[in-house]
């Protein structure tokens, strides 16, 4: 077993350590989410917490570690013993950090049938899983944003009810699962499902120190720890003990901490002013503020304690804030009117187009243009049609991996995921002929393989050209309308969407993968255009996003929709060629079998050649662009679809002057 790094030896990262100590003081605080880039000591700090956690009393012979004096938090077996007055054997243990691996199967998490007992004695006995180990402890999930959805659903149920209910293979069982959830994540690997995100009372953003002296000290301490862990830990023994005593004393005084009605009212008013979702923010502030006060040795909650609690509680619950931006200074500290005025000045600055930031600058896309209903055959590339029966949009799909929900069994030569119920049923009729001493005799031919089912999630990634080449009035307007319409179509199909934008000298993800079409619509509505056309950057950014999501869900069905006129004037690498780099980036999608559609936003819409060249040259330029874009779509392995030909619902009447629709 690895020796944990001493908690007291962690340099800086005050907010992260503070949040974990707050949760250690009050286990009723619903967990901590730590978000930050690689190398910011997230996992190190969480694992270091074990040494300063207080001891807890448990029933020594209970596999779930039930508390000996609280029948409401006991398993059914301990509760029965408690009610008849049985004296429990009591053991004192330190709270543990129980890891939940990303590749854990659902059976490993919730528990399963004990196969050995079933074969030996013919009894169906429940074998506890990770949730049982986590009872009265800390359940730690590294890279929590990469958890499979069906495991997230299990965690949500257990966190909400404080118990784990298992009903499968003829067995119904429940046991307490009262744990503190601690998760760490790297935002570069994608975001967290909103339902799980809201379960965390505390969210902390961490960054690597930019102080040279601190960085040197961190490196020196790590080197000393690796060289002699025991000696390094001994140097912090007194500080570690002081932290243990502090947590224990804080727990003892927690119930006596008072929070005045006026302070409560002010905290709730601030939650309303910030438009925090639901009531969880108010409840969390109450818990966290009291815990902070106890940790500081105060007798009552002050405004300073509430302000610190809001720092942890508000960021991921404030309305209108994208999931990827939580924790980034969202609590207002200045005059809102002055900030709005500054923003308007930035938008009106015509000199900022070329060097605009990824999140701002440029000219706003034309407003007052509504979307239209897209015909359901609008986006249906050939690769999509090929795999549709196996990986339909948001429909159940059979999978051979050991994940997903068990739906039925089948006979297989090599069984690596045993269906206990079907295996027992297959073996039962042969028991008299096989003889035996009362135990169940199972032979290899009785074994049955589990067939599992998962929902194949579709992710539609819109890659949008927001450069100066789309700034002609109609092209800009139609690009926006087409994009908004396709987002609405994805919402009706229950697909997740993401939006990648390229302009200026680079590309950025405007909307991380989300099911909130409103979030995507709002972001697109506020999108600005201008600057150069870094097409290769946009394609590489979207390819990386898809690869990231596929690592999270191996059954993900991705679909890339590129909205561009095909022009490119920014090389991907120094001394590269913009056009050649764009074609190389496009080839990534064909080589990796990523279904794609190239929506040409310039075909019959871009009038620039007509305005600056003669009729003959304008026709030649248009033909060259069309041929180039056809070649580009072929390189990408994408269906080519002019935006003007985007199929619309037959009930939608074409606007006057537009070409016919569906």
C-alpha positions in Angstrom: 0.0 0.0 0.0 1.4 3.4 -1.0 2.2 5.8 1.9 0.1 8.9 1.5 1.8 12.3 1.3 1.2 14.3 4.5 -1.7 16.7 4.2 0.2 19.4 6.2 3.0 19.2 3.7 1.0 20.4 0.8 2.3 23.8 -0.5 -0.4 26.4 -1.2 -3.7 25.2 -2.7 -5.5 26.8 0.3 -9.0 26.7 -1.2 -8.8 23.0 -2.1 -7.5 22.1 1.4 -10.1 24.3 3.0 -13.0 22.7 1.2 -11.8 19.2 2.1 -11.4 20.1 5.8 -14.9 21.7 5.8 -16.4 18.4 4.5 -14.3 16.4 7.1 -15.8 18.5 9.8 -19.4 18.1 8.6 -20.1 14.8 6.7 -23.6 16.1 5.9 -21.9 18.5 3.4 -22.6 16.8 0.1 -19.1 16.4 -1.3 -16.3 18.3 -3.0 -15.5 18.6 -6.6 -12.0 19.7 -7.4 -11.4 21.0 -11.0 -8.1 21.8 -12.4 -5.4 21.1 -15.0 -2.9 18.3 -14.7 -0.2 18.5 -12.1 -2.1 20.6 -9.5 -1.9 18.0 -6.7 -5.7 17.1 -6.8 -5.3 13.4 -6.2 -2.4 13.9 -3.8 -4.4 16.2 -1.5 -7.5 13.9 -1.5 -5.4 10.8 -0.6 -3.5 12.8 2.0 -6.8 13.6 3.7 -7.0 10.0 5.2 -4.3 10.8 7.8 -6.2 13.7 9.3 -9.7 12.2 9.3 -11.2 11.4 12.7 -12.0 7.9 13.9 -15.5 6.5 13.6 -17.3 3.7 15.5 -18.6 0.8 13.5 -20.2 -2.6 14.1 -17.1 -4.8 13.9 -18.8 -7.8 12.2 -20.9 -5.8 9.7 -19.7 -5.7 6.1 -21.2 -2.3 5.7 -19.6 -0.6 8.7 -22.9 0.4 10.3 -22.8 2.9 13.2 -23.6 1.0 16.4 -25.9 3.6 17.9 -28.0 4.9 15.0 -30.6 2.4 13.8 -31.8 4.7 11.0 -28.4 4.3 9.3 -28.1 0.5 9.8 -28.5 -2.3 7.4 -31.5 -4.6 7.9 -29.4 -7.2 9.7 -27.9 -4.8 12.3 -31.3 -3.1 12.8 -32.9 -6.5 13.7 -30.1 -7.2 16.2 -30.4 -3.7 17.6 -34.2 -4.0 18.1 -33.8 -7.3 20.1 -31.1 -5.7 22.3 -28.0 -7.5 20.9 -24.8 -5.9 22.1 -22.7 -5.1 19.1 -18.9 -5.7 18.9 -17.7 -2.2 18.3 -14.5 -1.2 16.5 -12.9 2.3 16.1 -11.6 3.0 12.6 -10.3 6.0 10.8 -12.4 7.1 7.9 -11.0 5.8 4.6 -10.9 7.0 1.1 -12.5 4.4 -1.1 -11.6 4.6 -4.8 -14.2 4.2 -7.6 -12.2 3.2 -10.7 -13.5 4.5 -14.1 -13.6 1.1 -15.5 -15.6 -0.4 -12.7 -18.6 -2.5 -13.8 -22.0 -1.8 -12.4 -21.9 -5.1 -10.5 -18.6 -4.1 -8.8 -20.1 -0.8 -7.8 -23.5 -1.8 -6.4 -22.7 -5.4 -5.5 -23.5 -8.8 -7.1 -24.3 -12.4 -6.3 -21.6 -14.5 -4.7 -20.8 -17.0 -7.4 -18.8 -19.4 -5.2 -21.5 -19.6 -2.7 -24.2 -20.2 -5.3 -22.2 -23.0 -6.9 -21.1 -24.6 -3.6 -24.3 -24.4 -1.6 -27.0 -23.5 -4.1 -27.7 -20.2 -2.3 -28.0 -16.8 -3.8 -25.9 -14.6 -1.5 -25.3 -10.9 -2.0 -21.7 -9.8 -2.3 -21.2 -6.2 -1.3 -19.6 -3.7 -3.8 -17.8 -0.4 -3.7 -20.9 1.5 -2.3 -20.9 -0.8 0.7 -17.2 -0.1 1.3 -17.8 3.6 1.0 -20.5 3.7 3.8 -19.4 6.1 6.5 -16.3 6.8 4.4 -15.2 9.0 1.5 -15.9 7.8 -2.0 -13.3 9.2 -4.3 -13.6 9.4 -8.1 -10.6 10.6 -10.1 -11.7 12.0 -13.5 -15.3 11.9 -12.3 -16.4 13.6 -15.6 -15.3 10.5 -17.5 -17.6 8.1 -15.6 -20.1 6.1 -17.7 -23.7 7.4 -17.5 -25.1 4.2 -16.0 -22.6 4.5 -13.1 -23.4 8.1 -12.7 -27.1 7.1 -12.4 -26.2 4.7 -9.6 -24.2 7.3 -7.7 -27.1 9.8 -8.0 -29.6 7.3 -6.6 -27.3 6.3 -3.7 -26.4 9.9 -2.9 -30.0 11.0 -2.9 -31.3 8.2 -0.7 -28.3 7.4 1.5 -28.7 3.7 0.7 -28.0 1.3 -2.1 -30.9 -0.8 -3.5 -30.1 -3.8 -5.6 -32.8 -5.7 -7.4 -31.4 -8.3 -9.9 -31.2 -12.0 -10.7 -34.0 -12.9 -8.3 -32.4 -11.0 -5.3 -33.7 -7.8 -3.7 -31.3 -6.2 -1.2 -30.6 -2.8 0.3 -27.9 -1.5 2.6 -26.8 1.9 3.8 -24.5 3.9 1.5 -23.9 7.1 3.4 -20.7 8.5 1.9 -18.9 11.7 1.2 -18.4 12.1 -2.5 -15.1 13.7 -3.6 -14.4 14.0 -7.3 -11.5 15.5 -9.2 -11.5 16.3 -12.9 -9.5 18.0 -15.6 -11.8 20.3 -17.6 -9.8 19.7 -20.7 -11.3 16.1 -20.7 -14.9 17.4 -20.8 -17.6 18.5 -18.4 -19.7 16.8 -15.8 -23.3 15.9 -16.1 -25.4 18.7 -14.6 -27.3 16.3 -12.4 -24.1 15.0 -10.8 -22.5 18.4 -10.7 -25.4 19.7 -8.6 -24.9 17.0 -6.0 -21.6 18.6 -5.0 -22.0 21.2 -2.3 -18.5 22.5 -2.8 -16.7 23.2 -6.1 -13.0 24.4 -6.2 -11.0 25.5 -9.1 -7.2 24.9 -8.7 -4.3 26.1 -10.7 -0.6 25.5 -10.6 1.4 28.1 -8.6 2.9 31.0 -10.6 5.3 31.9 -7.8 8.8 30.6 -8.6 9.7 30.2 -4.9 6.6 28.1 -4.3 7.3 25.9 -7.3 10.8 25.3 -6.1 9.6 24.4 -2.6 7.0 22.0 -4.1 9.7 20.2 -6.2 12.0 20.0 -3.2 9.4 18.6 -0.9 8.3 16.0 -3.4 11.9 14.9 -4.0 12.4 14.5 -0.2 9.2 12.5 0.2 10.1 10.1 -2.7 13.6 9.6 -1.2 12.4 8.8 2.3 8.6 8.8 2.9 8.7 7.9 6.6 11.3 10.6 7.5 9.3 13.2 5.5 6.0 12.2 7.2 7.7 12.3 10.6 8.7 15.9 10.0 5.0 16.9 9.8 3.8 14.6 12.5 3.0 17.4 14.9 1.1 19.4 12.3 -0.9 16.3 11.2 -1.9 15.6 14.8 -2.9 19.3 15.2 -5.1 19.0 12.2 -6.7 15.8 13.6 -7.4 17.5 16.9 -8.8 20.6 15.1 -11.2 18.5 13.0 -12.4 16.5 16.1 -12.9 19.6 18.1 -14.7 21.3 15.2 -17.1 18.3 15.0 -17.8 18.5 18.7 -18.8 22.2 18.5 -20.7 22.0 15.2 -24.1 21.3 16.7 -23.7 24.3 18.9 -22.9 26.8 16.1 -25.8 29.2 15.6 -26.8 31.1 12.4 -29.0 34.0 13.1 -32.3 34.4 11.1 -31.0 37.7 9.7 -27.9 36.0 8.3 -30.0 33.2 6.9 -32.3 35.7 5.2 -29.3 37.7 3.8 -27.8 34.4 2.4 -31.1 33.4 0.8 -31.5 36.9 -0.7 -28.0 36.6 -2.3 -29.0 33.2 -3.7 -32.1 34.8 -5.3 -30.0 37.7 -6.6 -27.5 35.4 -8.2 -30.5 33.3 -9.6 -29.1 30.1 -8.1 -31.0 27.0 -9.2 -33.4 25.4 -6.8 -33.0 25.3 -3.0 -29.8 23.3 -2.8 -27.7 26.5 -2.8 -29.5 27.8 0.3 -29.2 24.5 2.1 -25.6 24.1 1.2 -24.7 27.6 2.4 -26.3 26.9 5.7 -24.3 23.7 6.1 -21.0 25.0 4.8 -21.1 28.3 6.7 -21.7 26.5 10.0 -18.8 24.1 9.2 -16.5 27.0 8.4 -17.4 28.7 11.6 -16.8 25.5 13.6 -13.4 25.0 11.8 -12.5 28.6 12.8 -13.5 28.1 16.4 -16.3 30.6 16.3 -19.5 30.4 18.3 -21.8 31.7 15.5 -21.9 32.2 11.8 -20.7 35.6 10.6 -21.0 37.4 7.3 -17.4 36.4 6.5 -18.3 32.7 6.9 -21.3 33.1 4.6 -19.2 34.9 2.0 -16.6 32.1 2.0 -19.4 29.5 1.8 -20.9 31.3 -1.2 -17.4 31.2 -2.9 -17.6 27.4 -2.8 -21.4 26.9 -3.3 -22.5 29.5 -5.9 -20.3 29.1 -9.0 -21.8 25.9 -10.4 -25.4 26.9 -9.6 -25.6 30.4 -10.9 -28.2 30.6 -13.7 -26.9 31.4 -17.2 -23.3 30.3 -16.5 -22.0 27.6 -18.9 -21.0 24.4 -17.3 -17.3 24.8 -18.3 -17.1 28.2 -16.6 -18.1 27.4 -13.1 -15.7 28.6 -10.3 -14.1 31.2 -12.4 -14.8 34.3 -10.3 -18.5 34.3 -10.9 -19.5 35.9 -7.7 -19.9 39.6 -8.5 -17.7 42.0 -6.6 -18.1 45.1 -8.7 -20.7 47.4 -10.2 -22.7 45.5 -12.8 -23.6 48.6 -14.8 -20.0 49.6 -15.3 -19.1 46.1 -16.4 -21.9 46.1 -19.0 -20.8 49.4 -20.3 -17.3 48.2 -20.8 -18.5 45.1 -22.6 -20.5 47.3 -25.0 -17.4 49.4 -25.8 -15.5 46.2 -26.6 -18.2 45.1 -29.0 -18.2 48.4 -30.8 -14.5 48.5 -31.3 -13.9 47.9 -35.1 -10.1 47.6 -34.6 -10.3 44.5 -32.6 -11.5 42.1 -35.2 -8.2 40.6 -36.3 -6.9 40.0 -32.8 -10.1 39.2 -31.0 -10.1 36.9 -28.0 -11.6 33.5 -28.4 -14.6 34.6 -26.3 -15.2 38.1 -27.6 -14.4 40.7 -30.3 -15.6 40.8 -33.8 -19.0 41.9 -35.1 -22.2 40.3 -33.8 -24.1 38.0 -36.2 -27.3 39.6 -37.6 -30.2 39.5 -35.1 -34.0 39.2 -35.6 -33.7 36.1 -37.8 -35.6 33.1 -36.6 -34.8 29.5 -37.2 -36.9 27.1 -39.3 -37.9 23.4 -38.9 -35.4 21.1 -40.6 -36.6 18.0 -42.4 -35.4 14.9 -40.5 -33.4 13.7 -43.5 -31.3 16.9 -43.5 -28.3 15.5 -41.7 -27.9 11.8 -42.4 -24.5 11.0 -43.8 -23.7 7.7 -45.4 -21.6 6.5 -42.4 -24.5 7.4 -40.2 -26.9 5.3 -42.2 -24.5 2.4 -42.1 -24.4 2.1 -38.3 -27.8 3.5 -37.5 -29.3 0.1 -36.7 -26.5 -0.6 -34.2 -25.9 2.8 -32.7 -29.2 4.7 -33.2 -29.6 8.2 -31.7 -30.5 7.7 -28.1 -31.8 4.2 -28.5 -30.7 1.0 -26.6 -27.8 -0.9 -28.2 -26.5 -4.3 -27.4 -22.9 -4.2 -26.3 -20.3 -6.9 -25.6 -18.4 -5.0 -23.0 -18.9 -5.7 -19.2 -20.8 -2.5 -18.7 -24.4 -1.4 -19.2 -27.6 -3.0 -17.8 -28.0 -6.8 -17.9 -31.1 -7.5 -20.1 -30.9 -11.2 -20.9 -28.5 -14.1 -21.3 -27.2 -16.2 -24.2 -25.0 -19.3 -24.8 -21.4 -18.6 -25.6 -18.3 -20.7 -26.0 -16.1 -18.3 -23.9 -18.1 -16.9 -21.0 -16.4 -14.0 -19.2 -19.5 -12.3 -17.7 -21.6 -15.0 -16.0 -25.4 -14.6 -15.9 -26.0 -16.2 -12.5 -29.7 -16.6 -12.8 -29.7 -18.2 -16.2 -26.7 -20.4 -15.3 -28.5 -21.7 -12.2 -31.7 -22.3 -14.2 -29.7 -24.3 -16.8 -28.0 -26.4 -14.1 -31.1 -27.1 -11.9 -32.7 -29.8 -14.0 -29.6 -32.0 -14.0 -28.9 -32.0 -10.2 -30.4 -35.4 -9.5 -28.5 -37.1 -12.3 -25.2 -35.4 -11.2 -25.6 -36.4 -7.6 -23.7 -34.4 -5.0 -23.8 -33.7 -1.3 -26.5 -31.0 -1.2 -24.4 -28.4 -3.1 -25.3 -27.2 -6.6 -23.2 -28.8 -9.3 -22.5 -26.5 -12.3 -20.8 -27.7 -15.4 -19.2 -25.5 -18.1 -22.0 -26.2 -20.5 -24.5 -24.6 -18.0 -22.7 -21.2 -18.0 -24.6 -18.4 -19.7 -23.1 -15.1 -20.9 -24.8 -11.8 -19.9 -26.1 -9.6 -22.7 -26.0 -6.0 -21.6 -27.7 -2.9 -23.0 -26.5 0.7 -23.0 -28.0 3.8 -24.6 -25.8 4.8 -27.5 -25.4 8.5 -27.1 -25.1 10.7 -30.1 -23.0 13.8 -30.0 -23.4 16.4 -32.8 -20.4 18.7 -33.1 -21.0 21.9 -35.1 -17.8 23.4 -36.4 -18.6 27.0 -37.3 -16.7 29.4 -39.5 -17.0 32.8 -37.8 -14.3 34.6 -39.8 -14.5 37.6 -42.0 -15.2 35.5 -45.1 -18.8 35.1 -43.9 -19.5 38.7 -43.3 -21.6 39.4 -46.3 -25.1 40.1 -45.0 -27.1 37.2 -46.4 -24.3 34.6 -45.9 -23.9 35.6 -42.2 -27.7 35.6 -41.7 -28.3 32.2 -43.3 -25.3 30.6 -41.5 -26.8 31.6 -38.2 -30.3 30.5 -39.1 -29.1 27.2 -40.4 -27.0 26.5 -37.3 -29.8 27.4 -34.9 -32.2 25.2 -36.9 -29.8 22.2 -36.8 -29.4 22.7 -33.0 -33.1 22.6 -32.6 -33.2 19.4 -34.7 -30.6 17.8 -32.5 -32.6 18.7 -29.5 -35.7 17.0 -30.9 -33.6 13.9 -31.6 -32.4 14.0 -28.0 -28.8 14.3 -29.1 -26.1 16.2 -27.2 -24.5 19.1 -29.1 -21.2 21.0 -29.0 -20.2 24.1 -30.9 -16.6 24.7 -32.1 -15.8 28.1 -33.6 -12.8 29.2 -35.7 -11.8 32.7 -36.5 -8.8 35.0 -36.3 -5.8 32.9 -35.6 -7.2 29.9 -33.8 -10.3 27.9 -32.8 -12.1 27.4 -29.5 -15.0 25.4 -28.1 -17.9 27.8 -27.6 -20.3 25.2 -26.2 -19.0 22.0 -24.5 -21.1 18.8 -25.0 -24.5 19.5 -23.5 -28.1 18.5 -23.8 -29.2 22.1 -23.1 -30.3 23.4 -26.5 -31.0 26.7 -24.8 -27.4 27.1 -23.7 -26.2 26.3 -27.3 -28.8 28.7 -28.8 -27.8 31.6 -26.4 -24.1 31.1 -27.1 -24.7 31.1 -30.9 -26.9 34.1 -30.7 -24.1 36.1 -29.1 -21.4 34.8 -31.4 -19.4 37.5 -33.2 -17.6 37.2 -36.5 -14.5 38.7 -38.1 -10.8 38.1 -38.8 -9.0 35.4 -40.7 -10.1 31.8 -41.5 -8.2 29.1 -39.5 -10.1 26.2 -40.9 -7.5 23.6 -39.9 -7.6 24.8 -36.3 -11.4 24.4 -36.2 -11.2 20.8 -37.5 -8.4 19.8 -35.1 -10.2 21.3 -32.2 -13.4 19.4 -33.0 -11.5 16.2 -33.6 -9.8 16.4 -30.2 -13.2 17.1 -28.6 -14.6 14.0 -30.2 -11.6 11.8 -29.2 -12.0 13.1 -25.6 -15.6 12.1 -25.5 -15.0 8.7 -27.1 -12.5 7.9 -24.3 -15.3 8.7 -21.9 -17.9 6.6 -23.7 -16.6 3.9 -26.1 -20.1 3.5 -27.6 -20.5 7.2 -28.4 -21.9 8.0 -31.8 -20.2 11.3 -33.0 -21.4 13.4 -36.0 -19.4 16.4 -37.2 -21.3 19.2 -39.1 -18.9 21.7 -40.6 -20.5 25.0 -41.6 -18.0 26.9 -43.8 -17.4 28.3 -47.2 -14.3 26.2 -47.5 -11.8 29.1 -47.4 -8.7 28.9 -45.3 -5.9 31.5 -44.9 -4.2 30.5 -41.6 -1.6 27.7 -41.5 -1.9 25.2 -38.6 1.8 25.1 -38.0 4.5 27.7 -38.6 5.7 27.8 -42.2 2.8 25.6 -43.2 0.3 26.0 -46.0 -3.3 27.0 -45.0 -5.0 24.9 -47.7 -2.8 21.9 -47.3 -3.1 22.0 -43.5 -6.9 22.2 -43.8 -7.0 19.1 -46.1 -4.8 17.2 -43.7 -7.0 18.0 -40.8 -10.1 17.0 -42.8 -8.5 13.6 -43.5 -8.5 12.8 -39.8 -12.3 12.4 -39.9 -12.2 9.9 -42.8 -9.3 8.0 -41.4 -11.0 7.5 -38.1 -14.5 6.8 -39.4 -16.1 9.9 -37.9 -19.4 10.6 -39.8 -19.4 14.1 -41.2 -21.3 16.6 -43.2 -19.8 19.6 -44.9 -22.5 22.4 -45.1 -21.2 24.9 -47.7 -22.3 28.3 -46.5 -21.0 30.1 -49.6 -22.6 28.1 -52.5 -25.2 30.5 -54.2 -25.1 32.7 -51.1 -21.7 34.4 -51.2 -22.0 37.2 -53.7 -18.4 38.5 -53.4 -17.2 37.3 -56.8 -20.1 39.0 -58.5 -19.2 42.3 -56.9 -15.4 42.4 -57.5 -14.9 40.5 -60.8 -16.4 40.4 -64.3 -19.3 38.0 -64.9 -17.1 35.5 -66.7 -14.4 35.5 -64.0 -17.0 35.4 -61.3 -18.5 32.2 -62.8 -15.0 30.7 -63.1 -14.2 31.5 -59.4 -17.5 30.0 -58.2 -16.9 26.9 -60.2 -13.4 26.5 -58.7 -14.8 27.0 -55.2 -17.5 24.4 -55.8 -14.9 21.9 -57.1 -12.5 22.6 -54.3 -15.3 22.2 -51.7 -16.4 18.9 -53.3 -12.8 17.7 -53.1 -12.6 18.8 -49.5 -15.8 17.0 -48.5 -14.4 13.8 -50.2 -11.1 14.1 -48.3 -13.1 14.5 -45.1 -15.3 11.5 -45.9 -18.2 13.9 -45.5 -21.5 14.4 -47.3 -21.5 17.7 -49.2 -24.6 19.8 -48.6 -25.0 23.5 -49.7 -26.6 25.5 -46.9 -29.1 26.9 -49.4 -30.3 23.3 -50.1 -30.7 22.4 -46.4 -34.0 20.4 -46.4 -36.7 22.2 -44.5 -40.0 20.8 -43.3 -42.6 20.6 -46.0 -45.0 22.8 -44.0 -42.6 25.7 -43.9 -43.3 28.2 -46.7 -40.2 29.4 -48.5 -39.5 33.0 -48.1 -39.9 35.2 -51.1 -36.8 35.3 -53.2 -35.3 32.1 -51.8 -34.9 28.9 -53.7 -37.5 26.2 -53.2 -37.5 24.1 -50.1 -38.4 20.5 -49.6 
